[in-house]
């Protein structure tokens, strides 16, 4: 059952189209991430659902009912704002209970509901504190409890973790996912953070220029991006521009790149473009030292030679930047097991990757 359905929703501000004929559904109990760069339309879409912004055309339905005429407080929607928007003069308990008092929850039930929610967000015993007495992470949990207090049909989260430091964001991202799953909340998360979107969402919607460019599972979005924009925006990528030299019946094409290399790409026949942008994810690149002229044993394995430019240990990962002979650079990511990185600047290396790990896009366009 679809809890939310947007049908051809459009919103313009003068000559600028913020949301362009967006149609979207979300099933009960699912978490949907709206992902995209600033100005892509994701926040405007969220505001239209919440009732803070009226669309110029199109409809918004919640549980099959058109809510376009309803004010924000008349829609059974829970909201968690980027800045949390807690009332500073109210205690934690009063903040959590605020929506219940104005939506008809019997007074006798409010204290037990507040206690239940405080336990859910792991803040039991802090009901009498004020927001100024809480850390950023604790304020975020209070705001989440308030959003869930009225048992909303949809929970809308607008950049819910952006105000927190990196370590706390990771910790609360895990907790947030567990909480949403435990209560079965139908949720839309707006974010520009790709890791946040991929980790929280059962599905991810990528937006650009007011339009939806791809919708799919986190795995689909990352491994099978619909176009070059999605491939660039989600994850890290190495890019080559190539002209097709030949193709075989098994889907392997050979491209001559602008750097002078020949690369093999194994794709669907419909993706064998004469002029193509070729993408290789850094984690799919294996670096090998030794003689530069050696070739790979696998007939469908690509080899690009270069010289190590930089080695950067970044926590769990080791980033190795390779300078290519003619122009351009290549990023390879290895797992950092706490041992010697194995490569040093100035060292000749071979970068190897499979033909099936090369994503092919029509030059300047979509797949």
Secondary structure, 3 states (H helix, E strand, C coil): CEEEEEEEEEEEECCEEEEEEEEEEEECCCEEEEECCCCCCHHHHHHHHHCCCCCCEEEEEECCEECCCCCHHHCCEEEECCCCCCCCCCEHHHHHHHHHHHCCCCHHHHHHHHHHHHHHCCCCCCCCCEHHHCCHHHHHHHHHHHHHCCCCCEEEEECCCCCCCHHHHHHHHHHHHHHHHHHCCCEEEEECCHHHHHHHCCEEEEEECCEEEEEECHHHHHHCCCEHHHHHHCCCCEEEEEEEEEECCCCEEEEEECCCCEEEEECCHHHCCCEEEEEECHHHCEEECCCCCCCCCCCCEEEEEEEEEEEEEECCEEEEEEEECCCCEEEEEEECCCCCCCCCCCCEEEEEEEHHHEEEEECCCEC
